[in-house]
């Protein structure tokens, strides 16, 4: 419980009687340290070029008054000889404080006035960060072999594949190994920040600020998927009210691009490409597990060309939806054509008691619990019965998508 408190400096006379009082002004509270979701990637052919690039980055950011940032050295495992720049300098800025942003704007550092709309005097913080990233793109070809823009989803994808962080270079407030471990910072840059595909977090609802941030990030990751988004937020709100001191482990994977993750899962024989939700709740009395899965109604899979034409209008439109990241807009139509739907089921286990199962049904009137006998595994039946369709899909896609 917090209460308003005021402090005063008292002047007293020789008898100890107060004769005047001055209100104590508290030291301004520093904003919470947060990382920008806008990243910069310098791609290098050698480790020496990367080290030189980081030295230059340090000088440029120091001159601009930007003190808090990370540089992750990310290396490829050389499993793919087509990767010609296996050394990445992955730059992640802390959110730029308002005074620093104002100074950058006033001095037109990084060409902010040129980057932002002419005549604007009050730029949002994200636009300042975007201008910094844009300036790096325009001036760093001499230090790196090539450059890319990064974001949490991209870093997550790199680390899930053939890339790994070999060292973490900390600056400013992020230097403290005690406050921020390397693993924590890497996690924060990727899956614990605003990530539209994957989010992981371990937290207790009683930590209200962190819990509010967690709900915002879950909502962001599950956008475009109304059943999972509305149902999961309803579930977490209920858990927070009933078990505020429980431990909640959250993992949400919501790619919203069914045809592509189906293609990747089939050709790589890896079920981790399929969307899923796993929320584990542990308290003193019981364990609860919310599972998000795809379920199948038995509809026979149509030819891939028919699915694409009916959902996207043409293969060209589908192809264009990949780099523009708009495939999620067609997800519901694609799933309906396959007879698939997103479902949420809770498993409840208590000591010496049988397991209870119930499905969280999301509809126009809100969320309702329905008791069920088993967890629906019909998606496995879909995979087992559609081998001819998957073969045709892989043959079609292999013409356009090259590893």
N, C-alpha and C positions, 0 to 999 in steps of 0.2 A: 504494500500500500504506500502511495506517495502522498506527501502533504506539502503545501506551499510553505516555504521557509524564507525569512528575511534576516539579514545580518547588519549590524551597525558598528561603526567606530564611535566609541564614547569618549568625550573629554570630561574629566572630573576635576573638581577643585581639591584643595588640600585635605578636605574632610571626606573625600570619596563620593561627593554628591555629583551626579551627572549634570553638566552645564550645557552640553551640545551633543548632537548625534549626526553622523553622516552615513547614509545608506551604503552598504558594501555592494559594489557592482561585481557580479561573478565573472570569472574568466569565460569568454565565449566558448561554447561546446563545439569541438571540431566535428565536421560531418563524418559519418561512417565511411571507411575506406571501401571503395567499390571499383571494379575493373570495367573498362569500356568494352562493349561488345564489338567494336570496330578494330580489327587487327591489321597488321602489315607483315608481309612475308618477303624476306629477301632470299632468293634462291641462288646458291653458289655451287660452283663446280669443285672448289677445294675448301678445306677447313680454314686455310690461311686467309682466303678472300672474305670468308664469313667473319673471322676475328677482326680484320681491318674494317669491315662494315660496321661492326658493333662499336669500335673505337670512335668512328665518325658519328654514329648515332648519339653516343654519350656527349660529344662536344656540342652537337646541334641542339639537343634537348636541354642541356645545361645552360647554353646561351639564351634559350627561350624561357627559362625559368620553370621548366617542367622537371620535377624531381622524382616522381613516383612512377615507376614502370618496371616491367619484366622483359627480359629477352630470353626466350627458350631456344636452345640449340637442339634442333630436331634432325636426326640422321636416318637415312634410308638403309635398309638391311642388305641392299644390293641384290635382292632376289630377282629384280626386273632390270635387265641391261638397258632397257629403253629410257630409264630415268637418268638423265644426263646432269642434273643438278641435285645431288643427293644430300647436300648440306643446307639446311634452312636456318635462317635467323628469324625467329617468330616473335615479333614485337607486340606486346600488350600494354597499353597505357592504363594507369588508373584514371578514373573519371577526373577531368580537369576541374579544379576548384574555381569558383566564380571569380575571385580576384585575379587568378592567373589568366582565365579566359578574357577578362576585361583588359588586362595588360596586352595580351596577344592581339586583341581587336584594335586597341588604341594605336599600337605600333605596326599594324598590318603585318605581323609576323606570320610566316608561312603563306603570305598572300591571301589572308582571310577575306579582305575586302574584295579581291578579285574573284575569289571562289564563291562567296555568298552573293545574294541579289544586290545589285547596285542600290545605294540609298538606305539600306538597312542599317540600323544602329544597335539593335538589340537582338543578338543571335542566340538561339538556344544552345545549351552546352553540347548537345550531340553534333551540331553543325560545326562547332569549333573543332571537335575531335575528328570529324570527317574532313575538315580542311587540312588538318595536320597529316592525315593519311594520304590525302590527295597530293600534298606537297612532297611527301616522300616518294610517291610514284613518279613525280615529274623530275626529280633531281638525283636519283640513286642508281641509274643504270651504270654509272662508272664504277660503283663500289660492288655491285652484285651482278650476276649474269642475267637475271631476270627478276621480276617482282610479281606478287599477287596480293589481292586483298584477302584478309582472313576474317573469320568469325567463329563463334563457338562450335557450330556444326561442322565446319571444315576441320578444326583441330581435333574434334572427336573422331571424325572419319579417318584422319591420318593415323591417329594412335590406335584405331581398331584394325588397321591394315599393317603395312610393312614399315612403319615409321615409329621411332621412339625418341623420347627426350633424353639426351645425354648429359645436359647440364642446364642449370637455371641461374641466370645472371640477374641479381636483384639490385634495385636502386631505390633510394629514398626510404620511405616508411616500410617498404617491403623487404628491407635487408634482414630483419629480425628472424633468425632461424627458430627462436623460441616461440614467437607468436604465429609464424607461418612456416610450416614444413614445405619442402619441395613438392611432395605428393599432394598436399592440400592446395597449393597454388596452381598446380597443373589441373587438378580437379575443378578448381574455381574458374579457371580460364575456359574450360570446355563444358562439362556436363552439369556443373552446379550454377552456371549463369543462365541467362536467357537463351535457351537452345530450342529451336523449333522442332527438333526430331527426338532428342534423348535428354532425359533429366533424371538425376539420381540425388538422393539426399537422405541422411539419417538425422533425425531431430525429435524433440519432444514438443508437444503442443503448448506446454506451459511457458516456453520461451516465445513470448508473443510477437516480438519484432521479427525473429527468424521464421516463425510460423507463417506470419503474414507474407513475408517474402517468398516462402515456399509455395503458398497457394497461388501467388501471382505467377511464379515460374511454371507450376503444373498447368495452370490455365493457358499459358503461352505455348507450352509444348503440345497440348492437346487441342489447340485451335483447329478448326475445320472438321473436327470429329465430335459432333454435339452429344452423342450418347456417352462417349467416354469422358468428355470434358464436364458435362453437367453431372453425370453420375459420380465421378471421382471427387469433384469438389463437394458434392452433397455428403459423400461418405467421410471425407476428411473433416468436414465441419461437425458431423455427428460424433466422430471419434474424439475430436478436441473437446467437445462439451461433456462427454461421458467419461473419458479417461485422459484428463489433461496432463498427467504425469507418466503416461505410457511412452514407450519407445516406438517410433514409427520409421520404418525403412521403406523408401519410395524409389521405384524404378519404373519410368514411363518411356516406352519406345513407340513413337507414332510417326512413321515415315510418310504416310498419306500419298503413296505413289505405288499402288498395288502391282501394276504390270512390271515395273522395274525391280521391285524387291522380290517378286515372284521369279523373275528371270535370274537375278543374282542368287537366290536361294537354291534354285534347281541346278544351275550350272556349277555352283560351288559346293553343293550338297551341304548347306549350312542353314539350319532352321533359325538361327539368330537374326536373320534378315526379316523375319515375320514380325508384325507389330505385337506388342504385349504390354501388360501392366502387371506389376507385382508390388503390392503394398502390404508389408508385414507389420502387424501391430502386436506388441507384447506388453502385457501388464501382469500384475501379481496373480490373477485368477485364471487367465486364459490366453490363448494365441488366436489371432484372427489374420486371415490372408485373403486379400481381394485380388482376384485374377481377372485380367482383361484379355479376351481371346476373340479370334474370328470363329464364327460358327457357320455351318453350311446347311441349306434346306433341301439338298438333293438334286438341285437343278443341274442338268448336264452341261458341261462347258461348251460354249460355242467356239467356232474357229477364231483364232486370234485376230485375223483381219476384220471379222465381223464385230468383235468386241471393240476394237479401236475405232472403226468407222461409226458405230452407233454411239459411242461415248464421246469421242473427240471430233468427229466429223470427217477426219481423214488422217492418214499416217503422218502427213506433213505437220498437222496441228499437234499431234501427239509428240512428234520429234521436237517441235519448237517449245513445247511445255517443259522440257527437261532443263535446258540452260536458264529459262526464265522462272523456274520453280513455281509453275502454276498448275502442275498436275493435280495438286490436292483439290482443286475446284471440281474435278471430274470424279473424285474418289467414290462418292456415293453411287453414281451411275455405274461405274465399273463394278463395284461390289454387287449391286442389284443384278447385273447381267450374269454374274457368276453364282448368284444365289447365296451370297455371303452377307453377314451382318456382324457388327461389333457388339459384344456382350460383356457383362460384368457379373462375376460370381464370387460369393464370399464363403470361405471355409472357416468354421469356428471349432476350435478344439479346447477341451477342458480336461484336467487331470481325472482319469478313471471314468470319463464319460464318452459316449459315442460322438463322432464328428457330426456337426450340423452343416447343411448346405442350403444356401438361398441365393436367388438371382436378384440383382438390382435392375428393375425394369424402368427405363426412362421414357416418358411419354409427354404428351401435351399438358397433362395435369400434374406433372412433376415426377418424383421418384417414388417407387413402391417396391417393397420386398415381397418376393414370391418363393415359397419353399420348393426345393427341387430334390430329386433323389440322387443325382450324380452330376459331376462336372461334364459339360458338353464337349466331347472330343470329335465332333463331326468334321472339323477341319482336316483331321488326319484322313478321314474317309474321302474327302475331296481330293487330297493329294494322291491317295492310293488309286483313285479311279480315273485320274485325268492324265496319265502318262503320255498318251498320244497328243493331247493338247499341249503339254509342256514341251514335247519334242518339236512341234510345229512353231511354238513361240520362240524357243531358243534359235531355231533355224532362221526365223524371220529377223530377230533382233541382232543376230551375229553379223548380219550384212551391214548394219548401221552403227553398232556400238562395238568399239575395239578396246580391249584392255590396255 
